[in-house]
Amino acid sequence: MSLFHRLILGTSVLLLAGPIAPVAANPSESATPSACPAPALDRIQRHTVAAGESLEAIAEQYNLIPATLIGFNPQLRGGGVQPGMELKIPPYNGITVNVNPGQTWPELASAYNVRADVLFEVNGCQPPQAVAFIPGVNWSPTSSPETGLPEAATDADATLDGYPLPEPGETLLAYGWRVTGEDSKVVFHSGIDLQADAGTPVLAVEEGIVAYASDRGAYGNLVVINHPGGKQTRYAHLQSIEISLRQKVRRGDRLGSVGTSGSPDVGEPHLHFEVRSNSDLGWVAEDPALYLRSQVSER
């Protein structure tokens, strides 16, 4: 899968090695419009909800995540889908943002942590308009209504006092940069891999609301929980998911079980666990060991 598609799909792995096209100082002058697809916002489809359809099923039908549909359809924020609702369906996962007069693609790329050439192409190879589509950024319930991005995190009550497994697990792969494969690609591992037997319960580390609970490509079966204080935790490669979207959970509640779902090179059963903070750059990954170390020492 190309870097462009990784950014579009919003995966957590960013490949830095290999050929990457240079970003022009002014991308609006570096390509012809005929070489690009129509702007993403011009390709929004309409979907009328049928009886029996769920938000999750509609998102899967269009290869999107539920948060993307919620972000594009404010009527969904007060509850689930209802028969007869007409939904806007964007071509990719992402959000819309208001653009300040004179703002350039490189400036937007820096603000939202997305490559400038990707923004340029997805928005039709033209200068920024009043509203831009930002691929690979997820809308969340705490998003700013002006930007669609999560508001700046506040440290108040931003505690994660639990542990995601019944007992501490050996760290198979730590958070951070690493070199992998025969071609020596440099990749960023956005979480920590904790060894555990298949079927081991996976537990919520803090109270919160389930923001995602379904298959997510390379993540496999994934649960995402938004917590008070601008924190988010992610639990990946699960064998089973035992909670549902928008469900409230408490610290220690069972979310599912350890498995090997997702990428074909997952290897032995383990839990991929992430901690993220919301900011003006979206959900930014942090080192989970900073939170788990104190919990392990107390056991």
Secondary structure, DSSP 8 states (H G I E B T S, - for coil): --HHHHHHHT-S----SS------SSGGGSS-GGGS---GGGG-EEEE--TT--HHHHHHHTT--HHHHHHH-GGGGGS---TT-EEEE-SSSEEEEE--TT--HHHHHHHHT--HHHHHHHTTSS---SEEEEET----TTB-TTTSSB-----TT----S-SSSS---EEE-SEEEEETTTTEEEEE-SEEEE--TT-EEE-SS-EEEEEEEE-GGG-EEEEEEETTTEEEEEEEEEEE-S-TT-EE-TT-EEEEEB--SSTT--SSEEEEEEEEEETTEEEEE-THHHHHHHHHT-
